[in-house]
Amino acid sequence: MIPTLTTERLELRAFTEADFETWAGIVADPEVARYIGGVRDRMQAWLRIAAYLGHWQLRGYGQWAVVERDSGRLVGRSGLWFPEGWPELEVGWTFARSAWGNGYATEAARAAVEWGRTELGLRRIASAIAPGNTRSIAVAERLGMRFDRKAVLPPDDEVLVYAMAL
Ligand SMILES: CC(C)(COP(=O)(O)OP(=O)(O)OC[C@H]1O[C@@H](n2cnc3c(N)ncnc32)[C@H](O)[C@@H]1OP(=O)(O)O)[C@@H](O)C(=O)NCCC(=O)NCCS
């Protein structure tokens, strides 16, 4: 049910149990976690993978595990995300610190957005970003999004919503 997408350098595929150790390491890095709610312990990391997979089951779309094709290494996650309470359907991204600076987030998110446009018929996409997360804002802008409005993520995190028409 979860499709696999292939880009020039990346594969976007369903998370598996085998991704756990690498994923737990990625989200235990304070620099990665700084603008996404702080470092996650192992159980939180495991539950996040479960939520990514469950989101596909409930909504019919969701987050992919992103693998560097050359090395086979899990480098991050990207995809569509719209849990209860979210301002609107967004495209999101989190990558291992060691994978930053390669254009991977933009490449993966572009494929995810295109999948949403063609498979779901999306006509708009957004991204909710913490103020100060300049690297993430740069990804949104590279994709073509522009600042749209401020919003609140439950329980009370103020975010900037970037968005674009598709
Ligand atoms: C947000 C995040 C994914 C951005 O990662 P990133 O690597 O900076 O973003 P991109 O993948 O678009 O890469 C862009 C960089 O790669 C460089 N690059 C190198 N080779 C490239 C190539 N072949 N193609 C495109 N860009 C390339 C670009 O020049 C740019 O570098 P710069 O930052 O020095 O200008 C990353 O910082 C992250 O995971 N943060 C923690 C989690 C998080 O906050 N997520 C967002 C929640 S809203």
The ligand as a Gaussian input file, in Angstrom:
#p B3LYP/6-31G(d) Opt

LIG

0 1
 C       15.651000      20.968000       7.552000
 C       16.691000      20.030000       6.946000
 C       16.044000      18.795000       6.408000
 C       17.418000      20.811000       5.838000
 O       18.485000      20.032000       5.335000
 P       19.449000      20.652000       4.245000
 O       20.441000      19.620000       3.916000
 O       19.914000      21.978000       4.708000
 O       18.461000      20.940000       3.013000
 P       18.566000      20.457000       1.509000
 O       18.462000      19.002000       1.448000
 O       17.588000      21.250000       0.716000
 O       20.055000      20.831000       1.103000
 C       20.400000      22.140000       0.770000
 C       21.895000      22.326000       0.879000
 O       22.573000      21.316000       0.136000
 C       23.462000      21.949000      -0.798000
 N       23.677000      21.032000      -1.928000
 C       24.821000      20.341000      -2.130000
 N       24.686000      19.547000      -3.210000
 C       23.452000      19.756000      -3.706000
 C       22.744000      19.232000      -4.830000
 N       23.306000      18.322000      -5.637000
 N       21.486000      19.651000      -5.039000
 C       20.926000      20.557000      -4.236000
 N       21.543000      21.095000      -3.159000
 C       22.803000      20.686000      -2.898000
 C       22.798000      23.261000      -1.075000
 O       23.719000      24.198000      -1.595000
 C       22.345000      23.654000       0.317000
 O       23.459000      24.050000       1.061000
 P       23.436000      25.331000       2.070000
 O       22.565000      24.962000       3.213000
 O       24.864000      25.480000       2.469000
 O       22.867000      26.449000       1.275000
 C       17.736000      19.623000       8.009000
 O       18.363000      20.775000       8.506000
 C       17.116000      18.838000       9.161000
 O       16.900000      17.636000       9.079000
 N       16.843000      19.547000      10.291000
 C       16.339000      18.894000      11.492000
 C       14.890000      18.472000      11.406000
 C       13.958000      19.632000      11.125000
 O       14.080000      20.699000      11.716000
 N       13.030000      19.399000      10.221000
 C       12.102000      20.407000       9.761000
 C       10.906000      20.518000      10.581000
 S        9.851000      21.815000       9.965000

